Amino acid sequence: MLCGAEVWQIPTREINKFLSTEMDVLRTSARKSRLGRIKSEHIQEIMGVKGKPDTIDIIEQKRLQWYGHVKRMPEDRITNLIIDSIPRERRKRGRPRKMWMEGVQAATTRNLEPDQWRNRKEWCLVSRRRRQLLKNRSDRYR
């Protein structure tokens, strides 16, 4: 389900689909029906995943790791050139889609310094620490 997740830009409606799919898998694994009206927190306790990061947390962590990896690459690498480029063609009418960099910038504004990616070990620690911080917040998208 998370193959290549570091390069996705996920809209809010897709985030909700991810979370509901994850809950459906947990509910099915616990052999509990939705008709039983058992709360999600209880299902998570039964499966032993309460307090652990969900799929969205893992995607955000992977995205931050990929961003740090790409930014540490030499400037002339095509990956680094693409990440900083702006398309020349016109966009369609209406609200523009979020770009991947906007998602990374939203993630990096939370307790991260702008140039912290330069030190690889520090960046890895920060992205993992961020996962711990996210774990402490509850009901973020629900």
Beta strands, then each sheet from edge to edge (+ up, - down):
end
